[in-house]
Amino acid sequence: MKEMFVKRYVTLTLIAAAASLLPFCGPPGPEATLDGKTYTIDDLDERTRIELIRQHNERVANALHNHVYEKMIEMEAEKKGMEKEKFLADLFSSYPNRRALNQKLSEMAEQYGLEVNPNLPALPAVDIAVDDDPVRGNPKAEVTVVEFSDFDCPYCIRIQPTARMIREKYGDRIKWVFKDFPLNQIHPDAMGRHVAANCVRKIDPDQYWDYFDAMFDETKLDQTRKDGGSLQLALSMGIDRQKFQECMDDPAMKQEIMKDIQQGEEVGVRGTPSFYLDGEALTNLTPEQFEAAVAEKLN
């Protein structure tokens, strides 16, 4: 059972590739007919076409990721003179903690020069309105980073140290805008936390970023995610209980967040975290690539 678990864990489940929607030499692609006229992918708007190419490339990259990781395990097992199943069992026994196992696999991937590049084409830059959204850095900076995040998204939590490093490194040269994007379907409690953060900002704007950082602090999840955690965090910062409760009950606060969600969906946000650098989507980047993209824009 352990061997099967590790094999499934290391060899990620292949994502079934949908029928290709890209022009290529082979069978005809999807078509639609209306009033005698035939429509193909070439008739779609530029952004939709690029998104379809990106989705295709991501599926292929996922399949290649699974394939090369499987090959890497086989190569490492052969180098040690072991059957793959025995090697996986030993690997699981040596690294029972998921984080430790991930670290070991990452080290192996580096040793073997394993890289997967989905070669995602860049999406057209979009115009993202920044009205009364919270801003870090220099509000008048020429370069703007817009972050759509969800307080309950684990990936959003993990990216915060990178975001903090970039802000500290480039200081007043960048304007960092935060927009609420709670994923209500998979994180049902996230909306309440975003409303709470916005209430703190409304009552005492100077406390907002401290509240924001505490919500994204991985070491404080036990306190901030327990029942009443949002209220207790606000009270610990000196926020008036009655004002906070009244704000939490105000439908306008949720409506403000829904505006961010709608705006995000209109510019192509499909998940969190999503970052836009001067309107250009930054996707599937490592922390190093994220920082490099900002540096390139500033140079």
HUQUICOR-V645900 format. One record per residue. N is the residue number from 0. PHI is phi in whole degrees, -180 to 180 (none if undefined). PSI is psi in whole degrees, 0 to 359 (NA if undefined). NEAR is the number of other ideal C-beta (glycine too) atoms within 10 Angstrom. Layout:
# HUQUICOR-V645900
n | phi | psi | near
N | PHI | PSI | NEAR
N | PHI | PSI | NEAR
This chain:
# HUQUICOR-V645900
n | phi | psi | near
0 | none | 317 | 5
1 | -63 | 318 | 11
2 | -62 | 318 | 16
3 | -65 | 321 | 11
4 | -63 | 314 | 12
5 | -66 | 319 | 21
6 | -61 | 318 | 16
7 | -70 | 327 | 10
8 | -72 | 314 | 14
9 | -72 | 316 | 17
10 | -92 | 95 | 15
11 | -62 | 149 | 13
12 | -61 | 127 | 8
13 | -67 | 135 | 12
14 | -88 | 123 | 14
15 | -60 | 125 | 7
16 | -78 | 128 | 11
17 | -76 | 164 | 10
18 | -56 | 136 | 8
19 | -64 | 136 | 16
20 | -109 | 16 | 16
21 | -106 | 149 | 12
22 | -64 | 131 | 12
23 | -163 | 164 | 8
24 | -79 | 110 | 4
25 | 164 | 203 | 7
26 | -58 | 151 | 7
27 | -60 | 148 | 6
28 | -85 | 181 | 14
29 | -60 | 145 | 10
30 | -137 | 157 | 10
31 | -135 | 143 | 9
32 | -122 | 134 | 8
33 | -141 | 121 | 7
34 | 53 | 42 | 4
35 | 83 | 355 | 5
36 | -104 | 136 | 8
37 | -97 | 135 | 9
38 | -118 | 140 | 12
39 | -129 | 185 | 13
40 | -58 | 332 | 16
41 | -67 | 343 | 8
42 | -89 | 353 | 12
43 | -78 | 158 | 14
44 | -68 | 160 | 9
45 | -56 | 314 | 9
46 | -63 | 318 | 13
47 | -64 | 317 | 12
48 | -61 | 316 | 17
49 | -66 | 320 | 18
50 | -62 | 322 | 17
51 | -66 | 320 | 16
52 | -63 | 318 | 18
53 | -63 | 317 | 20
54 | -62 | 318 | 15
55 | -62 | 312 | 18
56 | -63 | 322 | 17
57 | -65 | 321 | 15
58 | -65 | 315 | 17
59 | -64 | 318 | 16
60 | -63 | 321 | 17
61 | -63 | 317 | 17
62 | -64 | 318 | 16
63 | -66 | 322 | 13
64 | -58 | 312 | 18
65 | -61 | 317 | 17
66 | -64 | 312 | 13
67 | -73 | 329 | 15
68 | -66 | 321 | 19
69 | -62 | 317 | 15
70 | -64 | 321 | 12
71 | -63 | 318 | 18
72 | -63 | 318 | 20
73 | -63 | 318 | 13
74 | -65 | 317 | 13
75 | -67 | 321 | 17
76 | -65 | 317 | 18
77 | -64 | 320 | 12
78 | -62 | 327 | 9
79 | -91 | 3 | 11
80 | 68 | 37 | 7
81 | -125 | 155 | 14
82 | -70 | 149 | 12
83 | -59 | 318 | 16
84 | -63 | 320 | 13
85 | -68 | 321 | 12
86 | -62 | 317 | 20
87 | -64 | 320 | 23
88 | -63 | 317 | 18
89 | -66 | 321 | 15
90 | -62 | 316 | 19
91 | -65 | 320 | 17
92 | -67 | 324 | 10
93 | -77 | 332 | 10
94 | -131 | 70 | 16
95 | -69 | 338 | 9
96 | -82 | 133 | 8
97 | -60 | 318 | 9
98 | -64 | 318 | 8
99 | -65 | 321 | 11
100 | -65 | 317 | 17
101 | -60 | 319 | 12
102 | -63 | 317 | 12
103 | -64 | 317 | 13
104 | -64 | 323 | 18
105 | -65 | 319 | 11
106 | -64 | 319 | 10
107 | -63 | 317 | 16
108 | -62 | 322 | 15
109 | -68 | 319 | 10
110 | -63 | 324 | 10
111 | -90 | 1 | 14
112 | 65 | 36 | 7
113 | -79 | 123 | 15
114 | -141 | 144 | 9
115 | -127 | 117 | 16
116 | -114 | 109 | 9
117 | -73 | 350 | 17
118 | 49 | 58 | 9
119 | -79 | 125 | 18
120 | -67 | 146 | 11
121 | -71 | 138 | 11
122 | -77 | 152 | 20
123 | -60 | 145 | 12
124 | -64 | 146 | 13
125 | -120 | 158 | 16
126 | -96 | 112 | 6
127 | -108 | 112 | 19
128 | -68 | 134 | 9
129 | -118 | 104 | 13
130 | -100 | 268 | 7
131 | -106 | 25 | 7
132 | -70 | 149 | 17
133 | -65 | 139 | 17
134 | -128 | 137 | 14
135 | -112 | 154 | 17
136 | 85 | 209 | 19
137 | -93 | 112 | 16
138 | -58 | 339 | 12
139 | -105 | 11 | 7
140 | -63 | 150 | 17
141 | -75 | 333 | 11
142 | -105 | 130 | 16
143 | -121 | 130 | 20
144 | -109 | 125 | 25
145 | -110 | 126 | 26
146 | -112 | 123 | 21
147 | -103 | 115 | 24
148 | -139 | 165 | 27
149 | -127 | 124 | 24
150 | -58 | 333 | 25
151 | -97 | 5 | 22
152 | -84 | 119 | 20
153 | -62 | 328 | 12
154 | -71 | 326 | 11
155 | -65 | 321 | 23
156 | -64 | 317 | 18
157 | -72 | 334 | 13
158 | -82 | 346 | 20
159 | -60 | 319 | 18
160 | -59 | 323 | 12
161 | -67 | 316 | 16
162 | -60 | 318 | 22
163 | -65 | 318 | 14
164 | -62 | 317 | 13
165 | -65 | 317 | 20
166 | -64 | 319 | 16
167 | -68 | 323 | 8
168 | -70 | 321 | 12
169 | -106 | 353 | 20
170 | 47 | 235 | 11
171 | -74 | 1 | 10
172 | -81 | 347 | 15
173 | -129 | 153 | 21
174 | -112 | 120 | 19
175 | -111 | 115 | 22
176 | -108 | 134 | 19
177 | -109 | 133 | 20
178 | -126 | 136 | 21
179 | -72 | 133 | 25
180 | -146 | 61 | 26
181 | -66 | 132 | 26
182 | -88 | 87 | 17
183 | -61 | 328 | 15
184 | -70 | 326 | 6
185 | -108 | 344 | 11
186 | -128 | 76 | 17
187 | -62 | 339 | 11
188 | -93 | 354 | 14
189 | -67 | 321 | 22
190 | -56 | 317 | 21
191 | -61 | 323 | 16
192 | -71 | 323 | 22
193 | -69 | 321 | 26
194 | -62 | 317 | 21
195 | -60 | 315 | 24
196 | -62 | 319 | 26
197 | -69 | 329 | 23
198 | -69 | 319 | 25
199 | -60 | 317 | 25
200 | -64 | 322 | 19
201 | -69 | 320 | 16
202 | -79 | 316 | 18
203 | -145 | 87 | 18
204 | -53 | 329 | 10
205 | -66 | 340 | 9
206 | -93 | 352 | 17
207 | -59 | 310 | 19
208 | -69 | 330 | 15
209 | -65 | 319 | 14
210 | -66 | 316 | 24
211 | -57 | 309 | 19
212 | -64 | 323 | 12
213 | -67 | 321 | 19
214 | -64 | 327 | 25
215 | -95 | 4 | 21
216 | -81 | 114 | 13
217 | -63 | 334 | 10
218 | -79 | 350 | 7
219 | -113 | 12 | 14
220 | -61 | 325 | 15
221 | -62 | 326 | 8
222 | -84 | 316 | 13
223 | -78 | 339 | 18
224 | -99 | 357 | 14
225 | -77 | 166 | 10
226 | -57 | 128 | 8
227 | 79 | 8 | 8
228 | -64 | 322 | 20
229 | -64 | 318 | 25
230 | -66 | 313 | 16
231 | -62 | 322 | 13
232 | -65 | 318 | 21
233 | -63 | 316 | 26
234 | -64 | 324 | 13
235 | -66 | 342 | 12
236 | -99 | 8 | 16
237 | 86 | 13 | 9
238 | -73 | 134 | 19
239 | -65 | 128 | 13
240 | -60 | 313 | 10
241 | -65 | 315 | 7
242 | -62 | 322 | 14
243 | -65 | 314 | 20
244 | -64 | 318 | 13
245 | -63 | 320 | 12
246 | -66 | 319 | 21
247 | -61 | 330 | 17
248 | -86 | 356 | 10
249 | -82 | 115 | 15
250 | -59 | 335 | 7
251 | -62 | 331 | 9
252 | -67 | 317 | 20
253 | -68 | 322 | 17
254 | -62 | 324 | 9
255 | -63 | 320 | 17
256 | -69 | 321 | 20
257 | -62 | 329 | 14
258 | -64 | 319 | 15
259 | -63 | 317 | 19
260 | -62 | 314 | 19
261 | -61 | 318 | 9
262 | -64 | 318 | 19
263 | -61 | 315 | 21
264 | -62 | 324 | 12
265 | -67 | 330 | 10
266 | -96 | 4 | 19
267 | 105 | 11 | 18
268 | -68 | 125 | 22
269 | -117 | 348 | 10
270 | -167 | 182 | 15
271 | -128 | 152 | 23
272 | -78 | 148 | 20
273 | -124 | 129 | 21
274 | -119 | 143 | 22
275 | -127 | 126 | 24
276 | -106 | 106 | 18
277 | 50 | 43 | 13
278 | 87 | 353 | 14
279 | -95 | 128 | 15
280 | -68 | 133 | 22
281 | -108 | 110 | 19
282 | -130 | 150 | 17
283 | 52 | 42 | 14
284 | -105 | 144 | 15
285 | -75 | 164 | 9
286 | -54 | 322 | 14
287 | -66 | 320 | 9
288 | -69 | 325 | 11
289 | -61 | 310 | 19
290 | -63 | 322 | 17
291 | -65 | 323 | 12
292 | -64 | 319 | 17
293 | -66 | 316 | 21
294 | -61 | 318 | 12
295 | -64 | 321 | 9
296 | -66 | 327 | 17
297 | -81 | 340 | 12
298 | -88 | NA | 5
